[in-house]
Amino acid sequence: MAADELALSDEQGFEESAAEGGRGTDWWAELRGILWLVLAVLGFHSFVAKPFYIPSESMMPGLLVGDRLVVTKFPYGYSFVTPTFHLLPPIRGRLFGRLPERGDVVIVTPPGTRTDYIKRVIGLPGDTIAVREGVVWLNGKPVPRRAMGTRDIPVDANTRCDADHYPGLLTTLPGGKQVCRLPIFRETLPNGRSYDTVDKGWSPRDNYAEIRVPQDRVFLMGDNRDNSADSRFSLAENGLGGPVPWENIGGRAEFITFSLDGSASANPLSWPQSFRRGRAGTSLHPTQDPQ
């Protein structure tokens, strides 16, 4: 009898274990969890903040190719370009809309495209703006600028200082290190906000006929004035096509998180050496000068 009871007990234990094993993983619950996580990340990127990668030299000297930064989405309200993926058709207006300030660094999607550019706000609705011999004129007055000498930007895989764009500026230091020696000019807008620009001499858009910025549009320029496709250039020239509708502004650049010099390879041992020192945490807000 004891043997029969033991056999029965073993059989029941086997059935219970089989039943427990038969339940397996609830894959639908797992997929739902992943889906909610993806939606939460997309929601945060679309409506709060998202990372942004600098792919061009148009905002030197402040921003270098390889910089990673944080862009906040809410400072100017929300529009059809706010979502991470630009899938919505153009829609006029903004929800909780507010115009940017002169000097803000913003992400903008040129009309008719799905590509994000990064530029600086120079002109607001109602402003007159022109460029004469490389000097910005705002509302009939030249924007003050002060020569700051030169600044050496290290040459690396992301910053090449090629002769076509920077003729005569590639410099080899005594130790053999190469730098791009850029002439720097500090501009100060009427609201007292200052930032550094690069002006290496004559370029095709050093002269731009005066226009008035229309209502609900902003005039944007890159800090690297001789190498920036901005509001001075047509859409056919890969520029912004003049003053940009404020709906096309996707957010404000806040600070650099980290920066890579482009030397990293598939070998993880190369990754630490590719980080540029001293750039993490750099604010992208212009300096406020006393007025």
GILIN-V268826 format. One record per helix or strand. SS is the DSSP state (A for helix, B for strand). FROM is the first residue (numbers start at 1). LEN is the number of residues. If there is no record, write none. Layout:
ss->{SS SS}
from->{FROM FROM}
len->{LEN LEN}
This chain:
ss->{A A B B B B B B B B B B B B B B B B A B A B A A B B B}
from->{2 27 49 67 78 95 105 116 128 135 141 144 170 178 193 208 217 224 235 244 246 249 268 272 275 283 287}
len->{22 21 5 6 1 1 5 8 5 4 2 11 3 11 6 5 5 1 3 2 3 12 3 3 1 1 2}
